[in-house]
Amino acid sequence: MATPPRLTVIGTGYLGATHAVCMAELGFEVLGLDVLPEKVAQLQSGTVPFFEPGLPELLRKNLDSGRLRFTTSMEEVGEFGDVHFVCVGTPQKQGEYAADLTYVDAAFRALVPHARTGSLLVGKSTVPAGTAERLDAEITAARGDELELAWNPEFLREGFAIEDTLTPDRLVFGVRSARAEEQLRAAIGPVLARPTPVVVTDFATAQLVKVAANAFLATKISFINAMAEVCEATGGDVTLLSKALSYDGRIGGRFLHAGLGFGGGCLPKDIRAFMARAGELGVDQALSFLKEVDAINLRRRARMVEIARQEVGGSFGGMRVAVLGAAFKPNSDDIRDSPALDVAMSIQLQGAAVCVYDPQAMENAKVKCPQLGYRESALEAAKGADLVLHLTEWEQFRQMDPSALSAVVAERRIVDGRNALDPDRWRSAGWTYRALGRP
């Protein structure tokens, strides 16, 4: 039996740390690298710098086993690894739609001089089409045919990242040789032992798969939110409309859930970068529909503020508003482009005193939005509130007892921004209940 390759992971953010831990869990020797010594020290001590269910336990397990460790030395990474996974971020450029490739370029340029001859460099970051081809040319210019590049996009869902890494619904290999494909298969062998579909393709397609998937999901979410706008104008119920549509096998019910819209570090910036790249390629009309997808998503936030203002009599001045949720989605502490915080800040700026509670995202929210008030429980946030807003669909909010909140609020009024609460339950407890796209 061939000796398993030794793996390195460049970048230990959400994607990189998860990938490193999961590859070690599969039995590989893994060395993770980050340029921030404090992050390396934190991971090496067994602490995950973000919230992801199950990851701290797996991190400590694999540190203890000796299969996983972390470093700041690219020289050490180059000497150690047979296959190097580059997992750095590609944020949206300041003031532009395009992706910022600074971290990707820096990672490859730092790695190439130190990588051992014959090793495989694998990009997992979400990048515009053409990035892999450019990097491949740079690698060839520097090292000839000593190194090969592959592109293996990630498809992680926050809150389900371990599951998505260990049991993915598909794998995409962008390669240019049979040898590169063989090396990549060896680097994730235990995953392929399961019936996992593998699509082997060229660089361009491999780069397009992730952004195309995110564009489709964003479109589906914005479609049902557009239907919510129509329902509000006609008196229809978007939850029943969505239910009826979901029985159509051509449509399905996943991501067909109307509410406050999407946020986070992927969908918003990825669809904008996709539009920007299409413009550079001269095919911007092909993706012009994504402008409205983005606009619909942002309109949901403005609509939530408008409904909240209506519920308190037309003005936020002197009002106390409780906001349940700060993360952009449940089972995460990620507040990047969070609709919940966006709404909270808009209401605060219009004169309300806003108190926020989130089970995991409080510390991140305090750093980004120190102007808001924060409390250590939903009950404390709701104390004296004239209005309660449900903006992140954590399970504990779904299960919350309306009568418990009744005892602490000033007025029993709630707006459900996620269409996740039971209207009958709240109304029977004496609450005025409103939601997006429902009577």
C-alpha positions as CSV (number, residue, x, y, z in Angstrom):
1,M,0.0,0.0,0.0
2,A,1.3,3.4,-1.0
3,T,2.3,5.8,1.9
4,P,-0.4,8.4,2.3
5,P,0.7,11.9,1.2
6,R,1.5,14.5,3.8
7,L,-0.8,17.5,3.5
8,T,-0.5,21.2,4.3
9,V,-3.2,23.8,4.5
10,I,-2.2,27.4,3.8
11,G,-4.6,29.8,5.7
12,T,-6.4,28.8,8.8
13,G,-9.6,30.8,8.6
14,Y,-13.0,29.1,8.4
15,L,-12.2,27.0,5.3
16,G,-8.6,26.3,6.1
17,A,-9.0,25.3,9.8
18,T,-11.9,23.1,9.0
19,H,-10.1,21.4,6.1
20,A,-6.9,20.8,8.2
21,V,-8.8,19.3,11.1
22,C,-11.0,17.1,8.9
23,M,-8.0,15.8,6.8
24,A,-6.3,14.9,10.1
25,E,-9.5,13.1,11.2
26,L,-9.3,11.1,8.0
27,G,-5.8,9.9,9.1
28,F,-3.5,12.2,7.2
29,E,-0.5,14.0,8.7
30,V,-1.4,17.7,8.3
31,L,0.5,20.9,8.9
32,G,-1.5,24.1,8.9
33,L,0.0,27.5,8.2
34,D,-1.1,31.0,9.0
35,V,0.8,34.3,8.9
36,L,-0.7,35.4,12.2
37,P,1.3,34.0,15.1
38,E,-1.6,34.5,17.5
39,K,-3.9,32.4,15.4
40,V,-1.4,29.6,15.1
41,A,-0.9,29.7,18.9
42,Q,-4.6,29.6,19.4
43,L,-5.1,26.6,17.2
44,Q,-2.1,24.8,18.5
45,S,-3.5,25.2,22.0
46,G,-6.7,23.5,20.9
47,T,-9.0,26.6,20.5
48,V,-11.0,27.3,17.4
49,P,-11.1,31.1,16.7
50,F,-14.7,30.9,15.4
51,F,-17.9,28.9,16.1
52,E,-18.5,25.7,14.2
53,P,-20.3,22.8,15.9
54,G,-18.1,19.8,16.6
55,L,-14.9,21.4,15.4
56,P,-13.2,22.2,18.7
57,E,-13.5,18.5,19.8
58,L,-12.0,17.3,16.5
59,L,-9.2,19.8,16.7
60,R,-8.2,18.7,20.2
61,K,-8.5,15.0,19.3
62,N,-6.2,15.4,16.3
63,L,-3.7,17.6,18.0
64,D,-3.4,14.9,20.7
65,S,-2.9,12.2,18.1
66,G,0.0,14.1,16.7
67,R,-1.4,14.1,13.2
68,L,-2.1,17.8,13.2
69,R,0.0,20.8,14.0
70,F,0.3,24.4,13.0
71,T,3.2,26.8,12.0
72,T,4.0,30.2,10.6
73,S,7.0,28.9,8.6
74,M,6.5,28.5,4.8
75,E,9.9,26.8,4.6
76,E,8.6,24.2,7.0
77,V,5.4,23.8,5.0
78,G,7.5,23.3,1.8
79,E,9.7,20.6,3.3
80,F,6.8,18.8,4.9
81,G,4.1,18.6,2.3
82,D,3.3,16.4,-0.7
83,V,0.0,18.2,-1.4
84,H,-0.6,21.8,-0.4
85,F,-4.1,23.1,-0.1
86,V,-4.4,26.9,-0.4
87,C,-7.5,28.0,1.6
88,V,-7.1,31.8,2.0
89,G,-9.9,34.3,1.7
90,T,-11.0,36.3,-1.4
91,P,-13.0,39.2,0.1
92,Q,-14.8,41.8,-2.0
93,K,-12.5,44.8,-3.0
94,Q,-13.2,48.0,-1.1
95,G,-15.5,50.1,-3.2
96,E,-15.8,47.5,-6.0
97,Y,-17.7,44.3,-6.8
98,A,-14.5,42.4,-7.8
99,A,-12.8,39.8,-5.7
100,D,-9.6,40.8,-3.9
101,L,-7.0,38.2,-4.8
102,T,-4.2,39.7,-2.7
103,Y,-4.2,36.8,-0.2
104,V,-4.4,34.1,-2.9
105,D,-1.5,35.6,-4.9
106,A,0.6,36.1,-1.8
107,A,0.0,32.5,-0.6
108,F,1.1,30.9,-3.9
109,R,4.0,33.3,-4.4
110,A,5.3,32.4,-0.9
111,L,4.8,28.7,-1.3
112,V,6.2,28.1,-4.8
113,P,9.9,28.7,-3.9
114,H,9.7,26.3,-1.0
115,A,7.6,23.4,-2.3
116,R,9.4,20.2,-3.0
117,T,9.8,19.1,-6.6
118,G,6.9,16.8,-7.5
119,S,4.4,18.3,-5.0
120,L,0.9,19.4,-6.0
121,L,-0.5,22.8,-5.2
122,V,-4.3,22.9,-4.8
123,G,-6.4,26.0,-4.8
124,K,-9.6,25.7,-2.8
125,S,-10.4,29.5,-2.5
126,T,-13.3,30.9,-4.5
127,V,-11.7,32.9,-7.3
128,P,-12.8,34.5,-10.6
129,A,-12.4,32.4,-13.8
130,G,-8.9,32.8,-15.2
131,T,-7.1,33.0,-11.8
132,A,-5.9,29.4,-11.9
133,E,-4.6,29.8,-15.5
134,R,-2.7,32.9,-14.5
135,L,-1.2,31.2,-11.4
136,D,-0.3,28.1,-13.4
137,A,1.7,30.3,-15.8
138,E,3.5,32.0,-12.9
139,I,4.3,28.6,-11.3
140,T,5.6,27.3,-14.6
141,A,7.7,30.4,-15.1
142,A,9.3,30.0,-11.7
143,R,9.7,26.2,-11.4
144,G,9.1,24.7,-14.9
145,D,7.4,21.3,-14.7
146,E,8.6,20.7,-11.1
147,L,5.3,21.6,-9.6
148,E,1.6,21.1,-10.7
149,L,-1.5,23.1,-9.9
150,A,-5.0,21.8,-9.4
151,W,-8.3,23.6,-8.4
152,N,-10.6,21.9,-5.9
153,P,-13.4,24.3,-5.0
154,E,-15.0,24.1,-1.5
155,F,-18.7,23.8,-0.9
156,L,-19.0,24.3,2.9
157,R,-22.1,25.4,4.7
158,E,-21.5,27.2,8.0
159,G,-22.9,25.1,10.7
160,F,-22.4,21.9,8.6
161,A,-18.7,22.3,7.6
162,I,-17.5,19.0,9.1
163,E,-20.2,17.0,7.4
164,D,-19.6,18.8,4.1
165,T,-15.9,18.1,4.3
166,L,-16.1,14.4,5.3
167,T,-19.2,13.5,3.3
168,P,-19.5,16.0,0.5
169,D,-22.3,15.8,-2.0
170,R,-19.8,16.2,-4.8
171,L,-16.1,16.9,-5.5
172,V,-14.7,18.9,-8.4
173,F,-11.1,18.4,-9.6
174,G,-9.8,21.0,-12.0
175,V,-6.6,19.4,-13.3
176,R,-4.4,19.4,-16.4
177,S,-2.8,16.0,-16.1
178,A,-3.6,12.4,-15.0
179,R,-0.8,12.7,-12.4
180,A,-2.3,15.7,-10.8
181,E,-5.7,13.9,-10.6
182,E,-4.0,10.9,-9.1
183,Q,-2.3,13.1,-6.4
184,L,-5.5,14.9,-5.6
185,R,-7.4,11.6,-5.2
186,A,-4.7,10.3,-2.9
187,A,-5.0,13.5,-0.8
188,I,-8.7,12.8,0.0
189,G,-8.7,9.1,-0.5
190,P,-11.0,8.2,2.5
191,V,-13.7,10.5,1.2
192,L,-13.6,8.8,-2.2
193,A,-14.1,5.4,-0.5
194,R,-17.7,6.5,-0.1
195,P,-20.0,6.9,-3.1
196,T,-19.0,10.5,-3.7
197,P,-19.6,11.9,-7.2
198,V,-16.4,13.3,-8.7
199,V,-16.4,15.8,-11.7
200,V,-12.9,16.0,-13.3
201,T,-12.7,19.1,-15.4
202,D,-10.5,21.9,-16.7
203,F,-9.4,24.9,-14.6
204,A,-12.1,27.3,-16.0
205,T,-15.0,25.0,-15.2
206,A,-13.6,24.2,-11.8
207,Q,-13.5,27.9,-10.9
208,L,-17.0,28.5,-12.3
209,V,-18.7,25.7,-10.3
210,K,-18.6,27.4,-6.9
211,V,-19.7,30.9,-8.1
212,A,-22.4,29.4,-10.4
213,A,-23.7,27.3,-7.5
214,N,-23.8,30.4,-5.2
215,A,-25.4,32.5,-7.9
216,F,-28.2,29.9,-8.4
217,L,-28.8,29.6,-4.6
218,A,-28.9,33.4,-4.3
219,T,-31.4,33.6,-7.2
220,K,-33.7,31.0,-5.6
221,I,-33.7,32.9,-2.3
222,S,-34.3,36.2,-4.0
223,F,-37.1,34.7,-6.1
224,I,-39.1,33.6,-3.2
225,N,-38.4,36.9,-1.5
226,A,-39.7,38.7,-4.6
227,M,-42.8,36.6,-4.3
228,A,-43.1,37.8,-0.7
229,E,-43.2,41.3,-2.0
230,V,-46.1,40.3,-4.3
231,C,-47.8,38.5,-1.5
232,E,-47.7,41.6,0.7
233,A,-49.4,43.6,-2.1
234,T,-52.1,41.0,-2.8
235,G,-52.7,39.6,0.7
236,G,-51.2,36.2,-0.1
237,D,-49.2,34.1,2.2
238,V,-45.6,33.4,1.0
239,T,-45.2,30.4,3.3
240,L,-48.1,28.6,1.7
241,L,-47.0,29.7,-1.7
242,S,-43.5,28.3,-1.0
243,K,-45.1,25.0,0.2
244,A,-47.1,24.6,-2.9
245,L,-44.1,25.3,-5.1
246,S,-41.9,22.9,-3.2
247,Y,-44.0,19.9,-4.3
248,D,-43.0,20.5,-7.9
249,G,-40.1,18.2,-8.5
250,R,-38.6,20.7,-10.9
251,I,-38.4,23.4,-8.2
252,G,-38.0,21.7,-4.8
253,G,-38.3,23.3,-1.4
254,R,-34.6,23.9,-0.5
255,F,-33.7,27.5,-0.3
256,L,-37.3,28.4,-1.1
257,H,-37.9,30.0,2.3
258,A,-38.9,33.7,2.3
259,G,-37.5,36.0,4.9
260,L,-34.8,38.6,5.6
261,G,-32.6,37.3,2.9
262,F,-29.0,36.1,2.7
263,G,-25.8,37.4,4.1
264,G,-22.5,36.0,5.2
265,G,-19.0,35.9,3.6
266,C,-19.9,33.9,0.5
267,L,-23.2,34.6,-1.4
268,P,-23.2,38.4,-1.4
269,K,-19.5,38.9,-2.4
270,D,-19.4,35.9,-4.7
271,I,-22.4,37.0,-6.9
272,R,-20.9,40.5,-7.0
273,A,-17.5,39.2,-8.0
274,F,-19.1,37.0,-10.6
275,M,-20.8,40.0,-12.2
276,A,-17.5,41.9,-12.1
277,R,-15.7,39.1,-13.9
278,A,-18.4,38.7,-16.5
279,G,-18.0,42.4,-17.2
280,E,-14.2,42.0,-17.7
281,L,-14.9,39.1,-20.0
282,G,-17.4,41.0,-22.1
283,V,-20.4,38.9,-21.1
284,D,-21.9,41.1,-18.5
285,Q,-25.4,40.8,-20.0
286,A,-25.3,37.1,-19.2
287,L,-25.3,37.9,-15.5
288,S,-27.3,41.1,-15.5
289,F,-30.1,39.3,-13.6
290,L,-27.8,39.0,-10.6
291,K,-28.1,42.8,-10.1
292,E,-31.8,42.4,-9.3
293,V,-31.1,39.3,-7.2
294,D,-28.7,41.4,-5.1
295,A,-31.2,44.3,-5.0
296,I,-34.1,42.1,-3.9
297,N,-32.0,40.8,-1.1
298,L,-31.1,44.2,0.1
299,R,-34.7,45.4,-0.2
300,R,-35.8,42.8,2.3
301,R,-33.7,44.6,5.0
302,A,-35.3,47.9,4.2
303,R,-38.8,46.3,4.2
304,M,-38.1,44.8,7.7
305,V,-37.2,48.3,9.0
306,E,-40.3,49.7,7.4
307,I,-42.6,47.1,9.0
308,A,-40.9,47.6,12.4
309,R,-41.5,51.3,12.1
310,Q,-45.2,50.8,11.3
311,E,-45.6,48.5,14.3
312,V,-44.4,51.2,16.7
313,G,-46.7,53.9,15.3
314,G,-44.5,55.4,12.5
315,S,-41.4,56.6,14.5
316,F,-38.6,54.9,16.4
317,G,-38.0,57.9,18.5
318,G,-38.0,56.9,22.2
319,M,-38.7,53.3,21.4
320,R,-37.0,50.2,22.8
321,V,-36.4,47.4,20.3
322,A,-35.2,43.9,21.1
323,V,-33.3,42.1,18.3
324,L,-33.0,38.4,18.5
325,G,-30.1,37.4,16.3
326,A,-26.8,38.9,15.1
327,A,-25.2,36.2,13.1
328,F,-26.1,36.0,9.4
329,K,-27.5,32.5,10.0
330,P,-27.9,30.1,12.9
331,N,-25.2,27.7,14.1
332,S,-22.6,30.4,13.3
333,D,-20.9,33.4,14.9
334,D,-20.3,34.9,11.4
335,I,-21.6,38.5,11.2
336,R,-20.2,39.3,7.8
337,D,-22.9,41.2,5.8
338,S,-25.4,40.1,8.5
339,P,-29.0,41.2,7.6
340,A,-29.8,41.1,11.4
341,L,-27.1,43.6,12.3
342,D,-27.9,45.7,9.2
343,V,-31.5,46.1,10.4
344,A,-30.5,46.7,14.0
345,M,-28.2,49.5,13.0
346,S,-30.7,51.1,10.7
347,I,-33.3,51.2,13.5
348,Q,-30.8,52.5,16.1
349,L,-29.9,55.3,13.7
350,Q,-33.5,56.2,13.4
351,G,-33.8,56.9,17.1
352,A,-34.6,53.6,18.8
353,A,-32.7,52.0,21.7
354,V,-31.8,48.6,20.4
355,C,-30.8,45.6,22.5
356,V,-29.3,42.5,20.8
357,Y,-28.9,38.9,21.8
358,D,-27.4,36.1,19.8
359,P,-26.3,32.7,21.2
360,Q,-22.8,32.8,19.5
361,A,-22.2,36.1,17.7
362,M,-22.2,38.6,20.5
363,E,-18.5,39.3,20.8
364,N,-18.1,39.7,17.0
365,A,-21.2,42.0,16.9
366,K,-19.9,44.1,19.8
367,V,-16.7,44.8,17.8
368,K,-18.4,45.7,14.6
369,C,-21.4,47.5,16.1
370,P,-20.4,48.9,19.5
371,Q,-23.2,51.5,19.3
372,L,-25.9,48.8,19.9
373,G,-26.9,47.4,23.3
374,Y,-26.2,43.8,24.1
375,R,-27.7,41.5,26.6
376,E,-26.8,37.9,27.8
377,S,-30.2,36.3,27.0
378,A,-33.3,36.8,25.0
379,L,-35.3,37.7,28.1
380,E,-32.8,40.4,29.1
381,A,-32.8,41.9,25.6
382,A,-36.6,42.0,25.5
383,K,-36.9,43.7,28.9
384,G,-39.0,46.8,28.5
385,A,-39.2,46.4,24.7
386,D,-41.9,48.1,22.6
387,L,-41.1,45.7,19.8
388,V,-39.3,42.4,19.4
389,L,-37.6,41.4,16.1
390,H,-36.7,37.8,15.3
391,L,-33.9,38.1,12.7
392,T,-31.7,34.9,13.0
393,E,-33.5,31.6,13.2
394,W,-31.7,29.9,16.0
395,E,-33.6,26.9,17.4
396,Q,-33.8,28.4,20.8
397,F,-35.7,31.3,19.4
398,R,-38.1,28.9,17.6
399,Q,-38.7,27.1,20.8
400,M,-39.0,30.3,22.9
401,D,-42.1,30.6,25.2
402,P,-44.1,33.7,24.2
403,S,-45.5,33.9,27.7
404,A,-42.0,34.2,29.2
405,L,-41.4,37.2,27.0
406,S,-44.8,38.6,27.8
407,A,-43.7,39.1,31.4
408,V,-40.8,41.4,30.5
409,V,-41.8,43.4,27.4
410,A,-43.6,46.8,27.5
411,E,-45.7,45.8,24.4
412,R,-46.4,42.4,23.0
413,R,-45.4,43.0,19.4
414,I,-43.1,40.8,17.4
415,V,-42.0,40.9,13.7
416,D,-40.7,37.5,12.5
417,G,-38.0,38.3,9.9
418,R,-37.4,34.6,9.2
419,N,-40.9,33.2,9.0
420,A,-39.7,30.6,11.5
421,L,-42.1,31.2,14.4
422,D,-45.6,29.7,14.9
423,P,-48.0,32.6,14.4
424,D,-50.9,30.9,16.1
425,R,-48.7,30.2,19.2
426,W,-47.7,33.8,19.5
427,R,-51.1,35.3,18.8
428,S,-52.8,33.0,21.2
429,A,-50.4,34.3,23.9
430,G,-51.7,37.8,23.2
431,W,-49.0,39.0,20.8
432,T,-49.3,41.1,17.6
433,Y,-47.4,38.9,15.1
434,R,-46.2,40.1,11.7
435,A,-43.9,38.5,9.2
436,L,-42.5,39.2,5.7
437,G,-44.8,38.2,3.0
438,R,-47.7,37.0,5.2
439,P,-51.0,38.5,6.3
